[in-house]
Amino acid sequence: MIRIAITGAGGRMGKALIEAILLADGVELSAALEHPESSLLGVDAGELAGVGKNGVIVAGSISEIVDHFDVLIDFTVPAATVANAEFCAANNKNMVIGTTGLDAEQQALVVAAADSSAICMASNFSTGVNLCFKLAELAAAVLGDETDIEILEAHHRHKVDAPSGTALSLGESVARAVGRDLNEVAVYGREGQTGARDSQTIGFATVRGGDIVGDHTVLFAGEGERVEITHKASSRLSFARGAVRAAKWLSQEESQKASHKVSGLFDMQDVLGLK
């Protein structure tokens, strides 16, 4: 049985992760975390998530639970995620990271932590979204410079980063397929007299409102036709189930190579065998 700890247990994703662990085989929720000042400390994690008491009490420090988990799943904020990655690396723990919005320095620290620990990090853990990454890459390779490429995304009003990490990953996938550097060709919104569209650009459009879980579309617009690859999430449970699948995969990779501790930075494409 793989022991999983959840950090940010009181948040929307934290609750979905607790439910996903309950629904999955071969795993158990063994620990739950919130920030040290949270009013949820000492609460039963199962009751918090609305799935019934399970005896796992929400703690306020990862050091308190170090002996109670094999894999930590983190969908929180960049600073906390980096600190948790360094802790897991120092304490022989694996980690699944769904946090987005990390800057270059923070990403480098996660990469460094992966030298000592197995980490699966992805902008989106939905199986459907990761299939869309592959489909978008294939479409871009086929359509190439014959179409204009635009990426549209919509999320709930509480999301703090834009464009979404998933939209950026889609942009990186298509840019790579057509031999462009996304940093050079991305256009994040348009306003005023912008002039004719540069055919080499990859545009992003962002919508924030209501309780939209997550919609993403990659649009390939050509003369006389267009191709759209769209994913719409109706529940966070799809992301949570993917993260739990990743946690299981990390542990299986380690058991298959039992002669040594597995380390390295992986993503959901590795988990699904899409690379």
C-alpha positions in Angstrom: 0.0 0.0 0.0 1.5 3.3 -1.1 1.2 6.0 1.6 0.3 9.4 0.2 0.4 12.8 2.0 -1.6 15.8 0.8 -0.6 19.4 1.4 -3.1 22.1 1.1 -5.7 19.6 2.3 -8.3 22.3 2.9 -8.3 23.7 -0.6 -10.4 22.8 -3.6 -7.7 20.5 -5.0 -6.7 19.2 -1.6 -10.3 17.9 -1.0 -10.5 16.4 -4.5 -7.2 14.6 -3.9 -8.4 13.1 -0.7 -11.5 11.8 -2.5 -9.4 10.5 -5.4 -7.2 8.5 -3.0 -10.2 7.0 -1.4 -11.4 5.9 -4.9 -8.1 4.4 -6.0 -6.6 1.0 -5.4 -3.2 0.4 -3.8 -3.0 3.7 -2.1 -4.0 5.3 1.2 -4.2 8.8 2.6 -1.6 8.6 5.5 -1.1 12.3 6.2 -2.5 15.8 5.5 -1.0 19.2 5.8 -2.2 22.9 6.0 -0.2 26.0 6.7 0.8 26.5 10.3 -1.7 29.3 11.0 -4.7 27.4 9.5 -7.8 27.0 11.5 -8.1 23.5 10.1 -5.2 22.1 12.1 -6.3 19.1 14.1 -9.4 18.4 11.9 -10.0 15.0 10.5 -9.0 15.1 6.8 -11.7 12.8 5.6 -14.4 14.8 7.3 -12.8 18.0 5.9 -13.1 16.6 2.4 -16.7 15.4 2.9 -15.9 11.7 2.5 -16.2 10.7 6.2 -13.8 10.4 9.0 -10.6 8.5 8.3 -8.4 9.2 11.3 -5.9 11.3 9.4 -5.5 14.6 11.3 -4.4 17.7 9.5 -0.9 18.8 10.6 0.8 22.1 10.3 4.4 21.0 9.5 5.8 18.5 7.1 8.4 17.5 9.7 5.6 16.3 11.9 4.6 13.7 9.3 8.0 12.7 7.8 7.6 9.1 8.9 4.1 8.7 7.7 4.2 9.0 3.9 6.0 7.7 0.8 4.8 10.3 -1.7 3.7 13.9 -1.2 1.2 15.5 -3.6 1.5 19.3 -3.7 -1.0 21.6 -5.5 -0.3 24.8 -3.4 1.9 27.9 -4.1 5.4 28.1 -5.6 7.3 29.0 -2.4 5.7 26.2 -0.3 6.2 23.7 -3.2 9.9 24.5 -3.5 10.4 24.1 0.3 8.5 20.8 0.2 10.6 19.6 -2.7 13.8 20.3 -0.8 12.4 18.6 2.3 11.4 15.5 0.2 14.8 15.3 -1.4 16.6 15.5 1.9 14.3 12.8 3.5 14.1 10.2 0.7 10.5 10.9 -0.3 8.9 11.1 -3.7 6.7 14.0 -4.8 4.0 14.9 -7.3 3.8 18.6 -8.1 0.8 20.3 -9.7 1.6 23.8 -8.6 1.8 26.3 -11.4 3.4 29.8 -11.7 6.9 28.9 -10.6 9.5 31.3 -11.8 12.8 30.2 -13.4 14.7 30.2 -10.1 12.0 28.2 -8.4 11.9 25.7 -11.3 15.7 25.3 -11.0 15.4 24.5 -7.3 12.8 21.7 -8.1 15.2 20.3 -10.8 18.0 20.3 -8.2 15.7 18.5 -5.7 15.0 15.8 -8.4 18.7 14.8 -8.3 17.9 13.2 -4.9 14.2 12.3 -5.3 11.8 11.1 -7.8 9.5 14.1 -8.8 6.6 14.1 -11.2 5.8 17.7 -12.1 3.1 18.7 -14.6 1.0 21.8 -15.4 -2.0 19.5 -15.7 -2.5 15.9 -14.5 -5.7 15.2 -16.4 -5.3 12.2 -18.7 -7.4 14.0 -21.4 -5.4 17.1 -21.3 -2.1 15.2 -21.6 -3.6 13.4 -24.6 -4.4 16.9 -26.0 -0.7 17.9 -25.6 0.2 15.0 -27.9 -2.6 15.7 -30.4 -1.7 19.4 -30.5 1.9 18.6 -31.2 0.9 16.2 -34.0 -1.5 18.7 -35.5 1.2 21.4 -35.4 3.7 19.2 -37.1 1.2 18.4 -39.9 -0.3 21.8 -40.4 3.0 23.7 -39.8 3.1 27.2 -41.2 -0.1 26.8 -43.1 -2.3 27.9 -40.2 -2.4 30.6 -37.5 -2.1 29.1 -34.0 -4.1 30.5 -31.1 -4.6 29.1 -27.6 -7.8 29.9 -25.6 -8.2 29.1 -21.9 -10.9 29.8 -19.3 -10.8 29.2 -15.5 -12.6 30.2 -12.3 -12.3 33.7 -10.8 -10.0 32.5 -8.1 -7.1 31.4 -10.3 -4.1 33.7 -9.7 -1.8 33.0 -12.7 -2.5 33.7 -16.4 -2.2 32.2 -18.9 -2.7 28.9 -17.2 0.2 26.5 -16.9 -1.7 24.1 -19.1 -2.1 26.8 -21.8 1.6 27.5 -21.7 2.4 23.8 -21.9 0.2 23.6 -25.0 2.0 26.5 -26.4 5.4 24.9 -25.8 4.2 21.7 -27.5 3.1 23.4 -30.7 6.0 25.8 -30.8 8.4 22.9 -30.5 6.7 21.0 -33.3 7.0 24.0 -35.7 10.5 24.9 -34.7 9.8 28.1 -32.9 10.8 29.5 -29.5 7.7 30.3 -27.5 9.5 33.1 -25.6 10.0 34.9 -28.9 6.7 34.3 -30.7 4.0 34.3 -27.9 1.5 37.1 -27.9 -0.4 37.4 -24.6 -3.6 39.4 -25.5 -4.2 42.1 -28.1 -5.6 45.6 -27.8 -5.9 48.6 -30.0 -4.4 49.0 -33.5 -2.3 45.8 -33.6 -1.8 45.6 -37.3 -2.1 42.4 -39.3 -1.3 39.2 -37.6 2.3 37.9 -37.8 1.9 34.4 -39.1 4.8 33.2 -36.8 3.1 34.2 -33.6 1.3 32.0 -31.2 -1.5 33.9 -29.5 -3.1 33.4 -26.0 -6.5 34.5 -24.8 -7.5 34.3 -21.2 -10.9 34.2 -19.5 -11.5 34.3 -15.8 -15.0 34.0 -14.2 -17.4 32.0 -12.1 -16.5 28.5 -11.2 -15.1 27.3 -14.5 -12.8 24.3 -13.6 -10.7 24.6 -16.8 -11.3 24.9 -20.6 -8.5 24.8 -23.1 -8.6 25.0 -26.9 -5.8 25.0 -29.5 -7.0 26.6 -32.7 -5.3 26.0 -36.0 -6.9 28.6 -38.4 -6.1 28.2 -42.1 -7.7 29.5 -45.3 -11.0 27.8 -45.7 -10.8 25.5 -42.7 -9.8 25.3 -39.1 -8.9 22.5 -36.7 -9.7 22.9 -32.9 -8.4 20.6 -30.2 -10.5 21.2 -27.1 -10.5 19.8 -23.5 -13.2 20.9 -21.0 -12.9 19.8 -17.3 -16.1 19.6 -15.4 -14.6 18.4 -12.1 -11.3 18.7 -10.3 -11.5 15.0 -9.7 -10.0 14.4 -13.2 -6.9 16.2 -12.1 -6.8 14.6 -8.8 -7.1 11.1 -10.2 -4.2 11.8 -12.6 -2.0 13.0 -9.7 -2.8 9.8 -7.7 -1.9 7.8 -10.8 1.4 9.6 -11.0 2.1 8.9 -7.3 1.5 5.2 -7.9 3.7 5.3 -11.0 6.6 6.9 -9.2 6.5 4.1 -6.6 6.2 1.4 -9.2 9.2 2.8 -11.0 11.1 2.6 -7.8 10.0 -1.0 -7.1 11.0 -2.1 -10.6 14.5 -0.8 -9.9 14.7 -2.0 -6.3 18.4 -2.1 -6.3 18.6 1.6 -5.9 16.6 4.7 -5.1 15.0 6.2 -8.3 15.5 9.9 -8.8 14.8 12.3 -11.6 12.2 14.8 -12.9 9.3 13.2 -14.7 6.0 14.5 -16.1 2.5 13.1 -16.9 3.7 12.2 -20.4 6.1 9.8 -18.8 3.3 8.4 -16.6 1.0 7.8 -19.6 3.8 6.4 -21.8 3.2 9.2 -24.4 6.9 10.1 -24.9 
